[in-house]
Amino acid sequence: MFDNEKDAFKEWLIHEKKLSLKVSGDHLCRCKRLNNGIIEPIHLAVSSSERYVIALKKIKQYAVNESKTKQQQYNLTCSLIASLKKYCEFKNPEKIEEYPNGYSVSI
């Protein structure tokens, strides 16, 4: 499902969120990374606030496992959560306020 929406998501980031081509590409890359094994298919992870919380926990655990320092862990967590949130807003703009802040969820 995500593969079919990549172009639309990138265009949305550029035109609606006013992000540069580079930053839009970075978010797209991170979402691909999330979709390819870190979390369940990304479109399902943003389909409800409950699944979103599960995805946040998986991202945080992934960052713990992949990082050597606390700073690397923090940077990886922040960048992945920011991209997931952008995708969530793309898919569910009317519900984005109902979804929890990534920092309020612990593993």
C-alpha angles and dihedrals in degrees: 000000000000092000089060091053102044096101094044091048093050092048090049091052091051100042105029101031094033093228122157122254090254096050091044089052091050091054091047091051092050092049090051089051091051092047093049098066115314095088136008114280103314096234089059093045090061096040094094138009090246092056090043090057090050089051091050091053091049091050091051092048091047090052091051091051096045101042130083097195137034089245092055090047092051093047093048093047093048096048095047094045091048091053093046090051091051090051090047090052090049092052100035110022093158093053103040093104090058093059117092126250111261093234094056091064120081130193 
